[in-house]
């Protein structure tokens, strides 16, 4: 794509980078077939190549129009277009540049600015988020009233609150260390939303890692990864979050180097792996940020590199695998999680249109409520079409978006891997008829079948 930036503009390293990214786009249109918003609307401005053109115009003209802001805001950051693009367009970082510019120079309605500010001040902080969840739970009976009064975003947020009352206290797991001085050592990221909604996920991760001889450190000083505010265009807040985590993890490494920073929420993992880019021009942090990015591993990625013990349990339950966009597109880990589940003997079925986003996308389902709702219903129909007993995924945002309407329980992949190798049954599955059998029972069943006339 041809650009028309002048010499003064190109002296700005951010614009120079945008220029190099935009020029790689050849307008082939392959991205349109995998872009969730274009699939829904058919509007070129809601496609990746259309947004690239809008971003080019915005930077060239130095003006943020309401139309540009509208269509950029409707992007999910699912990055499906990057998986499809034959030209290697770095759409993710071009979108980051655009969002920061819109946040600085755009003019959104007051209600939207307020909603985005509130989300940035609540979601990244577990204690604040817990209080918001308690308030949302109390407001569940009034969701319809909120919609009728015109508070669509508040109603959408209330709809995401789980039916059960949230716990009154945020509980973080503790570090789990063995006595082997040669053992691998990892820092397990707690996350912000996940530790409030599903603390059992990180507990399962710790059990699984310790069962395979890995020392696990939970660093108290770490905080939100920064993805939530980064996707809102609040770049400096995202950098502050990254610096805080880098300081926390490097402080731990003064005693002993880490083999990895393990993340069990795929959205957070994508962000931590990008710290090197986020702080690439920060002279005080650039080198450490790149090092931490190199250490970051999704839990499935780290576990796959271990010599996993054979499964100790067998179940006939039928699991639909929902691949989060942040894992399959953001981290390019598409087949690896499926292979792990197959290795552990789980019966996995594919969901049609698995490459399309469910509409969660961080804070997207609380801002772009209509589009997120349409994508949610589309994903739920596709899940229902394969008739699973449960759904397995690896991102808490996807669970929040889909579980209430799916009619079947959701379970994190690490909970299944923990269960298969000797851990407890995930609590979400405890009520299902088939609760799993020791692997010896499967062997005996095979023997009986072989001896049968």
Secondary structure, 3 states (H helix, E strand, C coil): CCCCCCHHHHCCHHHHHHHHHHCCCCCCCHHHHHCHHHHHHCCHHHCHHHHHHHHHHHHHHCCCCHHHHHHHHCCCCCCHHHHHCCCCCCHHHHHHHHHHHHHHHCCCCHHHHHHHHHHHHHCCCHHHHHHHHHHHHHHHHHHHHHHHCCCHHHHHHHHCCCCCCCCCCCCCCCCECCCCCCCCEEEEECCCHHHHHCCHHHHHHHHHHHHCCCEEECCCCCCCCCHHHHCCCCHHHHHHHHHHHHHHHHHHCCCCCCCEEEECCHHHHHHHCCHHHHCCCCCCCHHHHHHHHHHEEEHHHHHHCCCCCCCCEECCCEEEECCCHHHHHHCCCCHHHHHHHHHCCCEEEECCCCCCCCCCCCCHHHHCHHHHHHHHHHHHHHHHHCCCCEEEECCHHHHHHHHHHHCCEEEEHHHHHHHHCCCCCCHHHCCCCCCCEEHHHHHHHHHHHHHCC
